[in-house]
Amino acid sequence: MHVQRRIAIQASPQQVWEVVTDLSRAHEWAVGFTDYPFISPDWPKQGALATWRYHAGPCRIRFQLIVTESIPAKSLHIANRSIFGHGLEVYSFTFSAGVTTIWYDASDEPNLLGKLVTPIFE
């Protein structure tokens, strides 16, 4: 699956960066991102780790996250891995006339189990 989005926000790139990288507040702007049992203290620096748990009924699915690129207010790449495969989220920030545009690009490479359950989660 491949998802691309673009959103313009009337704020500085630094303000937007601080919101996007604060995983403890991700639930405020990303539905379902409420359970982070682990966030390393150096998040969002390159190499930082976090664990996100997705809740689907009684199931709890763990995703291991690692920051693979971190250029504050410019670019953030987060690789993820779960029992369903792996993926990559890329956030790019541009600024013009008082507006920060976030370019979001997410892709995944499901393994066999991931391919089998994808229709359930779509």
CORBEL-V369279 format. One record per helix or strand of 2 or more residues. SS is the DSSP state (H for helix, E for strand). FROM is the first residue (numbers start at 1). TO is the last residue. If there is no record, write none. Layout:
ss=SS from=FROM to=TO
ss=SS from=FROM to=TO
//
This chain:
ss=E from=2 to=9
ss=H from=13 to=21
ss=H from=23 to=28
ss=E from=38 to=39
ss=E from=49 to=56
ss=E from=59 to=71
ss=E from=75 to=82
ss=E from=85 to=96
ss=E from=99 to=110
ss=H from=112 to=121
//
